[in-house]
Amino acid sequence: MPIKSLIRTVPHYPKQGVMFRDITTLLKDPVGLRVTVNELVHRYTPVKIDRVAGIEARGFIIGAALAYQLGVGFVPIRKQGKLPAETVGHDYDLEYGTDRIEMHVDSVAAGEQVLLVDDLIATGGTAEAACNLIESMGGGIVECCFVIDLPDLGGRRRLENRGQKVFALCEFEGD
């Protein structure tokens, strides 16, 4: 089953001219969700992974299911102020301003191998910030994994230029 066919495109969201790729239609389909997770499990079973880190919010869904199937722990990477215990954070630039992501200080130990997961790679700013955050704690990034790549927006190239391996299950041309 091609999972791409289960991903909804919402025109002009969140602003005029943007074609939003919505995985909620993929997630609600029991076969589509199973195929998605199983494809990632198949890819990463032979790889040494200590933790799966998922970026808020849709990265939590795929990342937690993947971590469970791989038998490793899950680390949530959240927006500022959302985690209850002591955190470490990383600020990064947006088109208009800055943002911050955080994780608990005890989420990743030095030398642990982390698989970073999110639903989509667009410009790569949030994923790059998450890599920086994990690496600042001494973790290594096994790969940056996404359900969708939007190659025209340059996020994959951005991550690869910093030495990261990148994988996506499907891609959509354009933005």
NORDA-V987878 format. One record per backbone hydrogen bond with DSSP energy under -0.5 kcal/mol. NH is the residue of the N-H (numbers start at 1). CO is the residue of the C=O. If there is no record, write none. Layout:
NH:CO, NH:CO
//
This chain:
3:1, 5:2, 6:3, 7:4, 8:6, 8:22, 10:8, 10:20, 11:9, 12:18, 13:10, 13:18, 18:15, 19:175, 20:10, 20:18, 22:8, 22:20, 23:21, 25:22, 27:23, 28:24, 29:25, 29:26, 30:28, 33:29, 34:30, 35:31, 36:32, 37:33, 38:34, 39:35, 40:36, 41:37, 42:38, 43:39, 44:40, 45:41, 47:44, 49:47, 50:113, 51:113, 52:73, 53:51, 53:115, 54:52, 54:75, 55:117, 56:77, 59:55, 60:57, 61:57, 62:58, 63:59, 64:60, 65:61, 66:62, 67:63, 68:64, 69:65, 70:66, 71:67, 71:68, 72:67, 73:50, 75:52, 77:54, 78:76, 78:102, 80:100, 82:79, 88:103, 90:101, 92:99, 94:97, 97:94, 99:92, 101:90, 102:78, 103:88, 105:86, 107:104, 111:138, 112:109, 114:112, 114:140, 115:51, 116:114, 116:143, 117:53, 118:145, 121:148, 122:120, 128:124, 129:125, 130:126, 131:127, 132:128, 133:129, 134:130, 135:131, 136:132, 137:133, 137:134, 138:135, 139:134, 140:112, 142:114, 142:140, 143:114, 144:165, 145:116, 145:143, 146:167, 147:118, 148:119, 149:170, 150:121, 151:149, 153:150, 154:151, 155:122, 158:154, 159:155, 160:156, 161:157, 162:158, 162:159, 163:160, 164:159, 167:144, 169:146, 170:147, 172:149
//
